[in-house]
Each structure stands twice: as C-alpha cells, then as structure tokens.
Amino acid sequence: MLDIVLVEPEIPHNTGAIARTCACTGARLHLIKPLGFDISDKAVKRCGLDYWYLVDISVYEDLDEYFSKNGDNNLYLATTKAPRAYHEVDFGTDAALMFGKETAGLPQWLREKYRDRCIRIPMINEARSLNLSNSVAVLAYEALRQQGFPGLQNTGSMSGPEIP
C-alpha cells in the first residue's frame, strides 16, 4: 500500500492534482493541517475532477496526530535537502511518502529526525524544486514500480475514446 502525506499544503490545485494521482493509483492521501484552503473548495474538486469518490483521504490536526495514528514505519521524506536520491531507496511493499508545503518544504526538525529517510529528486543546481504535484507523481510511481504496480491495470485497451 502507498500513502501520500502532505504537510500543510497551501495550493488547492496541487492538492487536487495529487488527489487525482491517488485516485488513479489507489494510494491513500493524508492531509496535515493547517491547510491553505478548504478541502471542499471548488478549485480542489475541479482539479480532482470526478475522481474524488475514489480517494481514501484522512485529515489530521497536526503532525503529532498523524504519527500517533500511523507511526513512522516505511516513512520517506521528500526534500531538496536530502542526502540521497529516490532511486537509491528500496520502498518495499508499503511506503509512506511525506511532502512539505509548497513555500517552505518540510520542517527542519522533521528532516533532522528522519535524516536517513530523506530522499530527493535529482535536478540541476539552478532549479529550486519541482511542482509539488509533479514531485508526488514521480515518487509515487517509482514506489509503485518497485512494488510491481499492485492492483493497477497492466494493459491498456485500444478501443473506446481517449480520456485525458
């Protein structure tokens, strides 16, 4: 199982796109407050399109509540300040991928506590970071690839309309 954990997300369009990725992959979505928007906001629903009913979503008041309910087994923190790249990690059969807010990333104390579980997406030095929803997609699909894409369709159908 794959869990996507967003710590204090700020931009509704990013969260909507991430929710759609979770819907398409069967990943669970965890949102840790404070949120920069209302999750019933039209902008979030518009980005998630009609996939919201497919998303297993949990909302937490803070990191303490998240950790008390979920623990920290198989937790990986996505940060541009990580000592190693995501392709160097064996995600195993279960993984929780944690991402920080768009403007500041994950808190320093959390990155220090889990330094050995911090991972980054390689990019050029001049770039600050990828968009949050793109980062989630990259890491989610790598974890799912390593797990053999459990429960996901193995082949596409050549018949019917193309749906974006």
N, C-alpha and C positions, 0 to 999 in steps of 0.2 A: 504494500500500500504506500502511496505517496501523499505526503502532507505539505501544503504550501502555507507558510506562515508569514503574514505581513504585519510588521510592527509599525503602528501609527501611519498608515498610508494616507497621503494627502490629496491625491488627484483622482477624482471619480472615474475618469476614462481609463486610467491604468488599471484600477481595481476591476472595472467592468471587463477589460480585455483579459485580465488574469482569471477572472471567474469563468470566462468562456474557455480558456485553456483548461481549467479544472474540469469543466463540464465535459469537454471532449476527451479528456484522459482518465476521468474517474478519480482524479486527485481530490482530496479534501482541502477546503480553504478555511484558514484560521485568520481572523482579523483581531488585532490587539489595539484597543483604544489608547489615546483618543484618535478618532478618525477625522479626517479633514472634510468630511461630507456625511450626509445621511445615506445609509445603505438602501433606502427606498427611493432615493433621488432618481429622477428621470434620466439623468446623464449616465448613472451607473447601469441602470436597466437597459438603456439604449445600447451601450457598449456590449452588454452581455446578450443582447438580442433576446431571442425566445429560449435561451438555454438555462435561465435561472432555476427552473424546476429540476435541472439535472445536477445542481451544485449542492454538495453537502457542506454547509457553511456554519461555523461557530464563531461567536464574538466574545471577547474577553475584556474585562475592565482594565487589565494591565498584564505585564509580563509575569508577575507572581501568580496570578490566577491561571495563566496559560501553563506555566511549569507545574503548578500543583495538580492540574488535571491531566497533563500529558507527559510529564517528565522530560528528560533530555536525551533519551536513547536515540541513537542514529540521527542526531541533530547536526545539520551543517549550516553554517552562517555564510551568506553571500556578501562579500565586501571587496572593494577595490584594494583594500589594505592587507589582503590575505597573503600568507607566506607561500601558498601553493595554488596551482590551477585546478579547476574542477576535473579535468581528465586524469588527474593523478589519484583520484578517490574511487574506492570501491563502495558504492552506495548500498550494496546488499539488497535484501528483499523488501525492506522497509526503510524509508528515509523521510525526514522532515527537513525541508529547505526553508530557512528563515531569511527574510529580506527586510531591510530598513526603509524608513521613509525617504521619499524622493529627494528632499533638500539636504538631508544630513546623514543618511545611512543608518546603520545600527549604532547604539550607544557604545562608547569606548569601553566601559566596564564589562559589557557583554562580550565584546571582541577579545578582551584580555582573558576573561574567564574561560572562553572556549577557543583560545588561540589555535590549538591543534585541530579544530574543526572548521576553521575559516577557509573558504575557498574563493577564488576569483575567476573571472572570465578574462582570458588574455586579450589585450588591446594595445594600441600604440600609446606611448608615453604622453603624447599631447592631448589625448582624449580623457575626459574626466570619468565618464561611465556610459553604459548603455541605458536606454529607457528601461524603467522597472519591468514593464510587461514583457519586453524582449528578453531581459535577463531571466525572468521566471521561465519563459518558454525554453530557452537554451538549456538551463539546468534541469528542468522537469523532464524534457525529452532525453537528456543524457541519462538521468537516473532510470527512466522507464526503459531505455535501450538496454542498459545493463541488467535490468530485471526481466528482459525478454518481452516487453510490452504486454504485461499481464492483463487479460480481459479486453484488449484492444483488437480491432479488426485487422486481420493480417493481409487482406487483399482488398482492392477497390473494385467497384462494379463499373463496367464500361457502358451500362445502359442508364437511361434517365437523365434528367437535367443536371448540369453542374451547379452546385450550391456553394457560394463563397463562404 
